[in-house]
Amino acid sequence: MESVEIKLRGIDKSEFAVRYTKNIVEMLHEPQLSVEVDAGPIAEDLSKALESLGYRIEAKKPMQGWVWLQAVKSST
């Protein structure tokens, strides 16, 4: 399985973060993801988008002003 790190810190548009991540998932056929994104609504929107794509958030670590998410495709 492929693994991708996506660093989206400093991006202030949820729509961009969600679309970019969805495009990566589509192009690489459901890779394991490690994503850095600003804390707050953007992190929540991205978490919801990943879950809607069938991903499970395995780890969520708050940092100073941003959040690190690790997600894998659910087997169910």
N, CA, C and O atoms as a Maestro MAE file, in Angstrom:
{
 s_m_m2io_version
 :::
 2.0.0
}

f_m_ct {
 s_m_title
 :::
 protein
 m_atom[304] {
  # First column is atom index #
  i_m_mmod_type
  r_m_x_coord
  r_m_y_coord
  r_m_z_coord
  i_m_residue_number
  s_m_chain_name
  s_m_pdb_residue_name
  s_m_pdb_atom_name
  i_m_atomic_number
  :::
  1 25 0.838 -1.175 0.000 1 A "MET " " N  " 7
  2 3 0.000 0.000 0.000 1 A "MET " " CA " 6
  3 2 0.885 1.242 0.000 1 A "MET " " C  " 6
  4 15 1.892 1.309 0.706 1 A "MET " " O  " 8
  5 25 0.495 2.202 -0.791 2 A "GLU " " N  " 7
  6 3 1.235 3.463 -0.848 2 A "GLU " " CA " 6
  7 2 0.912 4.314 0.380 2 A "GLU " " C  " 6
  8 15 -0.166 4.218 0.967 2 A "GLU " " O  " 8
  9 25 1.863 5.130 0.738 3 A "SER " " N  " 7
  10 3 1.704 6.038 1.867 3 A "SER " " CA " 6
  11 2 2.075 7.441 1.399 3 A "SER " " C  " 6
  12 15 3.090 7.637 0.731 3 A "SER " " O  " 8
  13 25 1.237 8.415 1.760 4 A "VAL " " N  " 7
  14 3 1.436 9.784 1.304 4 A "VAL " " CA " 6
  15 2 1.384 10.740 2.492 4 A "VAL " " C  " 6
  16 15 0.530 10.616 3.369 4 A "VAL " " O  " 8
  17 25 2.307 11.689 2.504 5 A "GLU " " N  " 7
  18 3 2.278 12.770 3.490 5 A "GLU " " CA " 6
  19 2 1.811 14.038 2.785 5 A "GLU " " C  " 6
  20 15 2.375 14.435 1.766 5 A "GLU " " O  " 8
  21 25 0.785 14.663 3.331 6 A "ILE " " N  " 7
  22 3 0.243 15.890 2.759 6 A "ILE " " CA " 6
  23 2 0.349 16.984 3.814 6 A "ILE " " C  " 6
  24 15 -0.186 16.850 4.915 6 A "ILE " " O  " 8
  25 25 1.035 18.056 3.475 7 A "LYS " " N  " 7
  26 3 1.198 19.175 4.411 7 A "LYS " " CA " 6
  27 2 0.393 20.363 3.903 7 A "LYS " " C  " 6
  28 15 0.751 21.002 2.914 7 A "LYS " " O  " 8
  29 25 -0.689 20.639 4.596 8 A "LEU " " N  " 7
  30 3 -1.600 21.709 4.198 8 A "LEU " " CA " 6
  31 2 -1.680 22.811 5.247 8 A "LEU " " C  " 6
  32 15 -2.647 23.572 5.274 8 A "LEU " " O  " 8
  33 25 -0.686 22.903 6.098 9 A "ARG " " N  " 7
  34 3 -0.687 23.970 7.106 9 A "ARG " " CA " 6
  35 2 -0.609 25.321 6.406 9 A "ARG " " C  " 6
  36 15 0.108 25.481 5.418 9 A "ARG " " O  " 8
  37 25 -1.348 26.278 6.924 10 A "GLY " " N  " 7
  38 3 -1.346 27.619 6.343 10 A "GLY " " CA " 6
  39 2 -2.396 27.806 5.260 10 A "GLY " " C  " 6
  40 15 -2.618 28.926 4.799 10 A "GLY " " O  " 8
  41 25 -3.039 26.730 4.851 11 A "ILE " " N  " 7
  42 3 -4.126 26.819 3.873 11 A "ILE " " CA " 6
  43 2 -5.382 27.211 4.644 11 A "ILE " " C  " 6
  44 15 -5.780 26.511 5.576 11 A "ILE " " O  " 8
  45 25 -6.005 28.317 4.266 12 A "ASP " " N  " 7
  46 3 -7.157 28.787 5.034 12 A "ASP " " CA " 6
  47 2 -8.501 28.491 4.374 12 A "ASP " " C  " 6
  48 15 -9.528 29.030 4.787 12 A "ASP " " O  " 8
  49 25 -8.498 27.656 3.373 13 A "LYS " " N  " 7
  50 3 -9.736 27.302 2.678 13 A "LYS " " CA " 6
  51 2 -9.988 25.800 2.820 13 A "LYS " " C  " 6
  52 15 -9.232 24.982 2.297 13 A "LYS " " O  " 8
  53 25 -11.055 25.448 3.531 14 A "SER " " N  " 7
  54 3 -11.418 24.040 3.714 14 A "SER " " CA " 6
  55 2 -11.629 23.345 2.379 14 A "SER " " C  " 6
  56 15 -11.208 22.205 2.182 14 A "SER " " O  " 8
  57 25 -12.287 24.046 1.470 15 A "GLU " " N  " 7
  58 3 -12.609 23.445 0.173 15 A "GLU " " CA " 6
  59 2 -11.343 22.993 -0.551 15 A "GLU " " C  " 6
  60 15 -11.331 21.917 -1.149 15 A "GLU " " O  " 8
  61 25 -10.280 23.795 -0.509 16 A "PHE " " N  " 7
  62 3 -9.034 23.416 -1.166 16 A "PHE " " CA " 6
  63 2 -8.440 22.175 -0.512 16 A "PHE " " C  " 6
  64 15 -8.054 21.234 -1.204 16 A "PHE " " O  " 8
  65 25 -8.364 22.167 0.813 17 A "ALA " " N  " 7
  66 3 -7.776 21.034 1.530 17 A "ALA " " CA " 6
  67 2 -8.531 19.744 1.238 17 A "ALA " " C  " 6
  68 15 -7.918 18.697 1.028 17 A "ALA " " O  " 8
  69 25 -9.852 19.815 1.222 18 A "VAL " " N  " 7
  70 3 -10.675 18.630 0.967 18 A "VAL " " CA " 6
  71 2 -10.513 18.163 -0.477 18 A "VAL " " C  " 6
  72 15 -10.298 16.974 -0.713 18 A "VAL " " O  " 8
  73 25 -10.610 19.069 -1.442 19 A "ARG " " N  " 7
  74 3 -10.479 18.679 -2.856 19 A "ARG " " CA " 6
  75 2 -9.096 18.119 -3.167 19 A "ARG " " C  " 6
  76 15 -8.976 17.121 -3.878 19 A "ARG " " O  " 8
  77 25 -8.061 18.750 -2.644 20 A "TYR " " N  " 7
  78 3 -6.692 18.298 -2.875 20 A "TYR " " CA " 6
  79 2 -6.509 16.877 -2.345 20 A "TYR " " C  " 6
  80 15 -5.950 16.017 -3.025 20 A "TYR " " O  " 8
  81 25 -6.980 16.645 -1.138 21 A "THR " " N  " 7
  82 3 -6.854 15.320 -0.531 21 A "THR " " CA " 6
  83 2 -7.655 14.286 -1.318 21 A "THR " " C  " 6
  84 15 -7.172 13.178 -1.549 21 A "THR " " O  " 8
  85 25 -8.870 14.634 -1.731 22 A "LYS " " N  " 7
  86 3 -9.684 13.706 -2.527 22 A "LYS " " CA " 6
  87 2 -8.990 13.365 -3.845 22 A "LYS " " C  " 6
  88 15 -9.022 12.212 -4.276 22 A "LYS " " O  " 8
  89 25 -8.364 14.350 -4.488 23 A "ASN " " N  " 7
  90 3 -7.645 14.091 -5.737 23 A "ASN " " CA " 6
  91 2 -6.474 13.140 -5.521 23 A "ASN " " C  " 6
  92 15 -6.241 12.255 -6.345 23 A "ASN " " O  " 8
  93 25 -5.738 13.307 -4.431 24 A "ILE " " N  " 7
  94 3 -4.624 12.404 -4.117 24 A "ILE " " CA " 6
  95 2 -5.143 10.986 -3.925 24 A "ILE " " C  " 6
  96 15 -4.569 10.034 -4.454 24 A "ILE " " O  " 8
  97 25 -6.228 10.846 -3.167 25 A "VAL " " N  " 7
  98 3 -6.816 9.527 -2.917 25 A "VAL " " CA " 6
  99 2 -7.235 8.877 -4.233 25 A "VAL " " C  " 6
  100 15 -6.997 7.688 -4.446 25 A "VAL " " O  " 8
  101 25 -7.854 9.651 -5.108 26 A "GLU " " N  " 7
  102 3 -8.316 9.132 -6.394 26 A "GLU " " CA " 6
  103 2 -7.147 8.710 -7.289 26 A "GLU " " C  " 6
  104 15 -7.182 7.641 -7.898 26 A "GLU " " O  " 8
  105 25 -6.124 9.545 -7.364 27 A "MET " " N  " 7
  106 3 -4.982 9.257 -8.239 27 A "MET " " CA " 6
  107 2 -4.170 8.058 -7.766 27 A "MET " " C  " 6
  108 15 -3.680 7.275 -8.579 27 A "MET " " O  " 8
  109 25 -4.029 7.917 -6.456 28 A "LEU " " N  " 7
  110 3 -3.165 6.864 -5.918 28 A "LEU " " CA " 6
  111 2 -3.934 5.648 -5.421 28 A "LEU " " C  " 6
  112 15 -3.351 4.746 -4.820 28 A "LEU " " O  " 8
  113 25 -5.225 5.621 -5.665 29 A "HIS " " N  " 7
  114 3 -6.045 4.452 -5.339 29 A "HIS " " CA " 6
  115 2 -5.976 4.077 -3.868 29 A "HIS " " C  " 6
  116 15 -5.529 2.989 -3.505 29 A "HIS " " O  " 8
  117 25 -6.423 4.992 -3.041 30 A "GLU " " N  " 7
  118 3 -6.629 4.760 -1.611 30 A "GLU " " CA " 6
  119 2 -5.350 4.503 -0.816 30 A "GLU " " C  " 6
  120 15 -5.221 3.463 -0.171 30 A "GLU " " O  " 8
  121 25 -4.409 5.439 -0.858 31 A "PRO " " N  " 7
  122 3 -3.177 5.261 -0.078 31 A "PRO " " CA " 6
  123 2 -3.420 5.519 1.410 31 A "PRO " " C  " 6
  124 15 -4.440 6.088 1.798 31 A "PRO " " O  " 8
  125 25 -2.477 5.093 2.219 32 A "GLN " " N  " 7
  126 3 -2.471 5.494 3.627 32 A "GLN " " CA " 6
  127 2 -2.072 6.965 3.651 32 A "GLN " " C  " 6
  128 15 -1.192 7.379 2.897 32 A "GLN " " O  " 8
  129 25 -2.708 7.755 4.506 33 A "LEU " " N  " 7
  130 3 -2.473 9.197 4.512 33 A "LEU " " CA " 6
  131 2 -1.953 9.699 5.854 33 A "LEU " " C  " 6
  132 15 -2.369 9.244 6.919 33 A "LEU " " O  " 8
  133 25 -1.047 10.635 5.766 34 A "SER " " N  " 7
  134 3 -0.591 11.411 6.912 34 A "SER " " CA " 6
  135 2 -0.767 12.866 6.493 34 A "SER " " C  " 6
  136 15 -0.123 13.333 5.553 34 A "SER " " O  " 8
  137 25 -1.647 13.582 7.200 35 A "VAL " " N  " 7
  138 3 -2.007 14.931 6.775 35 A "VAL " " CA " 6
  139 2 -1.774 15.929 7.910 35 A "VAL " " C  " 6
  140 15 -2.157 15.691 9.055 35 A "VAL " " O  " 8
  141 25 -1.141 17.044 7.568 36 A "GLU " " N  " 7
  142 3 -0.985 18.161 8.497 36 A "GLU " " CA " 6
  143 2 -1.876 19.287 7.995 36 A "GLU " " C  " 6
  144 15 -1.764 19.719 6.848 36 A "GLU " " O  " 8
  145 25 -2.760 19.757 8.866 37 A "VAL " " N  " 7
  146 3 -3.716 20.790 8.486 37 A "VAL " " CA " 6
  147 2 -3.950 21.705 9.686 37 A "VAL " " C  " 6
  148 15 -3.803 21.284 10.834 37 A "VAL " " O  " 8
  149 25 -4.314 22.959 9.415 38 A "ASP " " N  " 7
  150 3 -4.587 23.893 10.506 38 A "ASP " " CA " 6
  151 2 -5.710 23.368 11.396 38 A "ASP " " C  " 6
  152 15 -6.639 22.711 10.924 38 A "ASP " " O  " 8
  153 25 -5.610 23.667 12.685 39 A "ALA " " N  " 7
  154 3 -6.639 23.266 13.641 39 A "ALA " " CA " 6
  155 2 -7.920 24.048 13.379 39 A "ALA " " C  " 6
  156 15 -7.897 25.112 12.759 39 A "ALA " " O  " 8
  157 25 -9.027 23.511 13.857 40 A "GLY " " N  " 7
  158 3 -10.304 24.201 13.733 40 A "GLY " " CA " 6
  159 2 -11.186 23.602 12.665 40 A "GLY " " C  " 6
  160 15 -11.132 22.400 12.408 40 A "GLY " " O  " 8
  161 25 -12.007 24.445 12.033 41 A "PRO " " N  " 7
  162 3 -12.976 23.954 11.058 41 A "PRO " " CA " 6
  163 2 -12.342 23.185 9.891 41 A "PRO " " C  " 6
  164 15 -12.933 22.224 9.401 41 A "PRO " " O  " 8
  165 25 -11.162 23.590 9.445 42 A "ILE " " N  " 7
  166 3 -10.526 22.894 8.319 42 A "ILE " " CA " 6
  167 2 -10.212 21.453 8.701 42 A "ILE " " C  " 6
  168 15 -10.457 20.539 7.915 42 A "ILE " " O  " 8
  169 25 -9.679 21.241 9.889 43 A "ALA " " N  " 7
  170 3 -9.360 19.885 10.346 43 A "ALA " " CA " 6
  171 2 -10.627 19.044 10.461 43 A "ALA " " C  " 6
  172 15 -10.632 17.871 10.089 43 A "ALA " " O  " 8
  173 25 -11.693 19.637 10.973 44 A "GLU " " N  " 7
  174 3 -12.955 18.905 11.102 44 A "GLU " " CA " 6
  175 2 -13.540 18.570 9.730 44 A "GLU " " C  " 6
  176 15 -14.009 17.452 9.512 44 A "GLU " " O  " 8
  177 25 -13.515 19.532 8.805 45 A "ASP " " N  " 7
  178 3 -14.027 19.284 7.454 45 A "ASP " " CA " 6
  179 2 -13.236 18.181 6.764 45 A "ASP " " C  " 6
  180 15 -13.817 17.322 6.100 45 A "ASP " " O  " 8
  181 25 -11.926 18.199 6.916 46 A "LEU " " N  " 7
  182 3 -11.092 17.179 6.284 46 A "LEU " " CA " 6
  183 2 -11.340 15.812 6.908 46 A "LEU " " C  " 6
  184 15 -11.387 14.810 6.194 46 A "LEU " " O  " 8
  185 25 -11.498 15.755 8.217 47 A "SER " " N  " 7
  186 3 -11.803 14.487 8.892 47 A "SER " " CA " 6
  187 2 -13.112 13.905 8.369 47 A "SER " " C  " 6
  188 15 -13.192 12.711 8.079 47 A "SER " " O  " 8
  189 25 -14.131 14.744 8.248 48 A "LYS " " N  " 7
  190 3 -15.430 14.293 7.732 48 A "LYS " " CA " 6
  191 2 -15.308 13.808 6.290 48 A "LYS " " C  " 6
  192 15 -15.901 12.794 5.922 48 A "LYS " " O  " 8
  193 25 -14.542 14.529 5.476 49 A "ALA " " N  " 7
  194 3 -14.359 14.135 4.074 49 A "ALA " " CA " 6
  195 2 -13.659 12.785 3.983 49 A "ALA " " C  " 6
  196 15 -14.048 11.940 3.177 49 A "ALA " " O  " 8
  197 25 -12.638 12.576 4.796 50 A "LEU " " N  " 7
  198 3 -11.929 11.292 4.783 50 A "LEU " " CA " 6
  199 2 -12.858 10.156 5.194 50 A "LEU " " C  " 6
  200 15 -12.842 9.089 4.580 50 A "LEU " " O  " 8
  201 25 -13.659 10.376 6.217 51 A "GLU " " N  " 7
  202 3 -14.610 9.355 6.647 51 A "GLU " " CA " 6
  203 2 -15.623 9.058 5.548 51 A "GLU " " C  " 6
  204 15 -16.009 7.904 5.362 51 A "GLU " " O  " 8
  205 25 -16.058 10.081 4.818 52 A "SER " " N  " 7
  206 3 -17.015 9.865 3.728 52 A "SER " " CA " 6
  207 2 -16.394 9.080 2.574 52 A "SER " " C  " 6
  208 15 -17.105 8.450 1.791 52 A "SER " " O  " 8
  209 25 -15.063 9.120 2.473 53 A "LEU " " N  " 7
  210 3 -14.354 8.347 1.444 53 A "LEU " " CA " 6
  211 2 -14.040 6.929 1.915 53 A "LEU " " C  " 6
  212 15 -13.414 6.156 1.189 53 A "LEU " " O  " 8
  213 25 -14.469 6.590 3.121 54 A "GLY " " N  " 7
  214 3 -14.236 5.249 3.646 54 A "GLY " " CA " 6
  215 2 -12.943 5.100 4.423 54 A "GLY " " C  " 6
  216 15 -12.482 3.984 4.659 54 A "GLY " " O  " 8
  217 25 -12.358 6.214 4.820 55 A "TYR " " N  " 7
  218 3 -11.133 6.179 5.617 55 A "TYR " " CA " 6
  219 2 -11.467 6.177 7.102 55 A "TYR " " C  " 6
  220 15 -12.502 6.688 7.530 55 A "TYR " " O  " 8
  221 25 -10.572 5.594 7.866 56 A "ARG " " N  " 7
  222 3 -10.665 5.596 9.321 56 A "ARG " " CA " 6
  223 2 -9.507 6.441 9.851 56 A "ARG " " C  " 6
  224 15 -8.357 6.221 9.471 56 A "ARG " " O  " 8
  225 25 -9.800 7.395 10.716 57 A "ILE " " N  " 7
  226 3 -8.755 8.211 11.331 57 A "ILE " " CA " 6
  227 2 -8.132 7.365 12.439 57 A "ILE " " C  " 6
  228 15 -8.762 7.121 13.469 57 A "ILE " " O  " 8
  229 25 -6.902 6.922 12.227 58 A "GLU " " N  " 7
  230 3 -6.224 6.080 13.215 58 A "GLU " " CA " 6
  231 2 -5.553 6.896 14.302 58 A "GLU " " C  " 6
  232 15 -5.443 6.445 15.441 58 A "GLU " " O  " 8
  233 25 -5.107 8.083 13.963 59 A "ALA " " N  " 7
  234 3 -4.437 8.938 14.942 59 A "ALA " " CA " 6
  235 2 -4.755 10.389 14.624 59 A "ALA " " C  " 6
  236 15 -4.839 10.792 13.464 59 A "ALA " " O  " 8
  237 25 -4.927 11.153 15.676 60 A "LYS " " N  " 7
  238 3 -5.189 12.586 15.537 60 A "LYS " " CA " 6
  239 2 -4.413 13.266 16.657 60 A "LYS " " C  " 6
  240 15 -4.727 13.098 17.835 60 A "LYS " " O  " 8
  241 25 -3.402 14.031 16.278 61 A "LYS " " N  " 7
  242 3 -2.539 14.646 17.281 61 A "LYS " " CA " 6
  243 2 -2.560 16.165 17.127 61 A "LYS " " C  " 6
  244 15 -2.081 16.697 16.125 61 A "LYS " " O  " 8
  245 25 -3.113 16.859 18.115 62 A "PRO " " N  " 7
  246 3 -3.098 18.320 18.070 62 A "PRO " " CA " 6
  247 2 -1.683 18.851 18.303 62 A "PRO " " C  " 6
  248 15 -0.976 18.382 19.195 62 A "PRO " " O  " 8
  249 25 -1.286 19.811 17.512 63 A "MET " " N  " 7
  250 3 0.008 20.461 17.659 63 A "MET " " CA " 6
  251 2 -0.260 21.942 17.952 63 A "MET " " C  " 6
  252 15 -1.383 22.301 18.305 63 A "MET " " O  " 8
  253 25 0.732 22.788 17.815 64 A "GLN " " N  " 7
  254 3 0.538 24.218 18.077 64 A "GLN " " CA " 6
  255 2 -0.103 24.898 16.869 64 A "GLN " " C  " 6
  256 15 0.593 25.333 15.951 64 A "GLN " " O  " 8
  257 25 -1.419 24.986 16.876 65 A "GLY " " N  " 7
  258 3 -2.144 25.658 15.810 65 A "GLY " " CA " 6
  259 2 -2.492 24.787 14.619 65 A "GLY " " C  " 6
  260 15 -3.135 25.254 13.679 65 A "GLY " " O  " 8
  261 25 -2.082 23.535 14.644 66 A "TRP " " N  " 7
  262 3 -2.408 22.619 13.558 66 A "TRP " " CA " 6
  263 2 -2.619 21.217 14.113 66 A "TRP " " C  " 6
  264 15 -2.358 20.953 15.286 66 A "TRP " " O  " 8
  265 25 -3.100 20.318 13.246 67 A "VAL " " N  " 7
  266 3 -3.425 18.950 13.642 67 A "VAL " " CA " 6
  267 2 -2.773 17.981 12.671 67 A "VAL " " C  " 6
  268 15 -2.752 18.216 11.463 67 A "VAL " " O  " 8
  269 25 -2.243 16.890 13.207 68 A "TRP " " N  " 7
  270 3 -1.695 15.808 12.389 68 A "TRP " " CA " 6
  271 2 -2.713 14.675 12.404 68 A "TRP " " C  " 6
  272 15 -3.126 14.214 13.468 68 A "TRP " " O  " 8
  273 25 -3.112 14.233 11.218 69 A "LEU " " N  " 7
  274 3 -4.065 13.138 11.074 69 A "LEU " " CA " 6
  275 2 -3.399 11.978 10.350 69 A "LEU " " C  " 6
  276 15 -2.679 12.180 9.372 69 A "LEU " " O  " 8
  277 25 -3.639 10.768 10.827 70 A "GLN " " N  " 7
  278 3 -3.197 9.580 10.104 70 A "GLN " " CA " 6
  279 2 -4.457 8.789 9.783 70 A "GLN " " C  " 6
  280 15 -5.249 8.478 10.673 70 A "GLN " " O  " 8
  281 25 -4.637 8.467 8.510 71 A "ALA " " N  " 7
  282 3 -5.856 7.798 8.072 71 A "ALA " " CA " 6
  283 2 -5.533 6.627 7.152 71 A "ALA " " C  " 6
  284 15 -4.612 6.687 6.337 71 A "ALA " " O  " 8
  285 25 -6.318 5.554 7.303 72 A "VAL " " N  " 7
  286 3 -6.192 4.388 6.432 72 A "VAL " " CA " 6
  287 2 -7.575 4.018 5.918 72 A "VAL " " C  " 6
  288 15 -8.590 4.307 6.553 72 A "VAL " " O  " 8
  289 25 -7.595 3.387 4.779 73 A "LYS " " N  " 7
  290 3 -8.854 2.953 4.188 73 A "LYS " " CA " 6
  291 2 -9.431 1.839 5.052 73 A "LYS " " C  " 6
  292 15 -8.739 0.874 5.376 73 A "LYS " " O  " 8
  293 25 -10.685 1.973 5.418 74 A "SER " " N  " 7
  294 3 -11.351 0.946 6.217 74 A "SER " " CA " 6
  295 2 -11.512 -0.315 5.395 74 A "SER " " C  " 6
  296 15 -11.769 -0.260 4.192 74 A "SER " " O  " 8
  297 25 -11.361 -1.443 6.048 75 A "SER " " N  " 7
  298 3 -11.481 -2.721 5.336 75 A "SER " " CA " 6
  299 2 -12.930 -3.162 5.212 75 A "SER " " C  " 6
  300 15 -13.220 -4.125 4.502 75 A "SER " " O  " 8
  301 25 -13.848 -2.474 5.889 76 A "THR " " N  " 7
  302 3 -15.260 -2.846 5.812 76 A "THR " " CA " 6
  303 2 -16.010 -1.982 4.852 76 A "THR " " C  " 6
  304 15 -17.213 -2.164 4.669 76 A "THR " " O  " 8
  :::
 }
 m_bond[303] {
  # First column is bond index #
  i_m_from
  i_m_to
  i_m_order
  :::
  1 1 2 1
  2 2 3 1
  3 3 4 2
  4 3 5 1
  5 5 6 1
  6 6 7 1
  7 7 8 2
  8 7 9 1
  9 9 10 1
  10 10 11 1
  11 11 12 2
  12 11 13 1
  13 13 14 1
  14 14 15 1
  15 15 16 2
  16 15 17 1
  17 17 18 1
  18 18 19 1
  19 19 20 2
  20 19 21 1
  21 21 22 1
  22 22 23 1
  23 23 24 2
  24 23 25 1
  25 25 26 1
  26 26 27 1
  27 27 28 2
  28 27 29 1
  29 29 30 1
  30 30 31 1
  31 31 32 2
  32 31 33 1
  33 33 34 1
  34 34 35 1
  35 35 36 2
  36 35 37 1
  37 37 38 1
  38 38 39 1
  39 39 40 2
  40 39 41 1
  41 41 42 1
  42 42 43 1
  43 43 44 2
  44 43 45 1
  45 45 46 1
  46 46 47 1
  47 47 48 2
  48 47 49 1
  49 49 50 1
  50 50 51 1
  51 51 52 2
  52 51 53 1
  53 53 54 1
  54 54 55 1
  55 55 56 2
  56 55 57 1
  57 57 58 1
  58 58 59 1
  59 59 60 2
  60 59 61 1
  61 61 62 1
  62 62 63 1
  63 63 64 2
  64 63 65 1
  65 65 66 1
  66 66 67 1
  67 67 68 2
  68 67 69 1
  69 69 70 1
  70 70 71 1
  71 71 72 2
  72 71 73 1
  73 73 74 1
  74 74 75 1
  75 75 76 2
  76 75 77 1
  77 77 78 1
  78 78 79 1
  79 79 80 2
  80 79 81 1
  81 81 82 1
  82 82 83 1
  83 83 84 2
  84 83 85 1
  85 85 86 1
  86 86 87 1
  87 87 88 2
  88 87 89 1
  89 89 90 1
  90 90 91 1
  91 91 92 2
  92 91 93 1
  93 93 94 1
  94 94 95 1
  95 95 96 2
  96 95 97 1
  97 97 98 1
  98 98 99 1
  99 99 100 2
  100 99 101 1
  101 101 102 1
  102 102 103 1
  103 103 104 2
  104 103 105 1
  105 105 106 1
  106 106 107 1
  107 107 108 2
  108 107 109 1
  109 109 110 1
  110 110 111 1
  111 111 112 2
  112 111 113 1
  113 113 114 1
  114 114 115 1
  115 115 116 2
  116 115 117 1
  117 117 118 1
  118 118 119 1
  119 119 120 2
  120 119 121 1
  121 121 122 1
  122 122 123 1
  123 123 124 2
  124 123 125 1
  125 125 126 1
  126 126 127 1
  127 127 128 2
  128 127 129 1
  129 129 130 1
  130 130 131 1
  131 131 132 2
  132 131 133 1
  133 133 134 1
  134 134 135 1
  135 135 136 2
  136 135 137 1
  137 137 138 1
  138 138 139 1
  139 139 140 2
  140 139 141 1
  141 141 142 1
  142 142 143 1
  143 143 144 2
  144 143 145 1
  145 145 146 1
  146 146 147 1
  147 147 148 2
  148 147 149 1
  149 149 150 1
  150 150 151 1
  151 151 152 2
  152 151 153 1
  153 153 154 1
  154 154 155 1
  155 155 156 2
  156 155 157 1
  157 157 158 1
  158 158 159 1
  159 159 160 2
  160 159 161 1
  161 161 162 1
  162 162 163 1
  163 163 164 2
  164 163 165 1
  165 165 166 1
  166 166 167 1
  167 167 168 2
  168 167 169 1
  169 169 170 1
  170 170 171 1
  171 171 172 2
  172 171 173 1
  173 173 174 1
  174 174 175 1
  175 175 176 2
  176 175 177 1
  177 177 178 1
  178 178 179 1
  179 179 180 2
  180 179 181 1
  181 181 182 1
  182 182 183 1
  183 183 184 2
  184 183 185 1
  185 185 186 1
  186 186 187 1
  187 187 188 2
  188 187 189 1
  189 189 190 1
  190 190 191 1
  191 191 192 2
  192 191 193 1
  193 193 194 1
  194 194 195 1
  195 195 196 2
  196 195 197 1
  197 197 198 1
  198 198 199 1
  199 199 200 2
  200 199 201 1
  201 201 202 1
  202 202 203 1
  203 203 204 2
  204 203 205 1
  205 205 206 1
  206 206 207 1
  207 207 208 2
  208 207 209 1
  209 209 210 1
  210 210 211 1
  211 211 212 2
  212 211 213 1
  213 213 214 1
  214 214 215 1
  215 215 216 2
  216 215 217 1
  217 217 218 1
  218 218 219 1
  219 219 220 2
  220 219 221 1
  221 221 222 1
  222 222 223 1
  223 223 224 2
  224 223 225 1
  225 225 226 1
  226 226 227 1
  227 227 228 2
  228 227 229 1
  229 229 230 1
  230 230 231 1
  231 231 232 2
  232 231 233 1
  233 233 234 1
  234 234 235 1
  235 235 236 2
  236 235 237 1
  237 237 238 1
  238 238 239 1
  239 239 240 2
  240 239 241 1
  241 241 242 1
  242 242 243 1
  243 243 244 2
  244 243 245 1
  245 245 246 1
  246 246 247 1
  247 247 248 2
  248 247 249 1
  249 249 250 1
  250 250 251 1
  251 251 252 2
  252 251 253 1
  253 253 254 1
  254 254 255 1
  255 255 256 2
  256 255 257 1
  257 257 258 1
  258 258 259 1
  259 259 260 2
  260 259 261 1
  261 261 262 1
  262 262 263 1
  263 263 264 2
  264 263 265 1
  265 265 266 1
  266 266 267 1
  267 267 268 2
  268 267 269 1
  269 269 270 1
  270 270 271 1
  271 271 272 2
  272 271 273 1
  273 273 274 1
  274 274 275 1
  275 275 276 2
  276 275 277 1
  277 277 278 1
  278 278 279 1
  279 279 280 2
  280 279 281 1
  281 281 282 1
  282 282 283 1
  283 283 284 2
  284 283 285 1
  285 285 286 1
  286 286 287 1
  287 287 288 2
  288 287 289 1
  289 289 290 1
  290 290 291 1
  291 291 292 2
  292 291 293 1
  293 293 294 1
  294 294 295 1
  295 295 296 2
  296 295 297 1
  297 297 298 1
  298 298 299 1
  299 299 300 2
  300 299 301 1
  301 301 302 1
  302 302 303 1
  303 303 304 2
  :::
 }
}
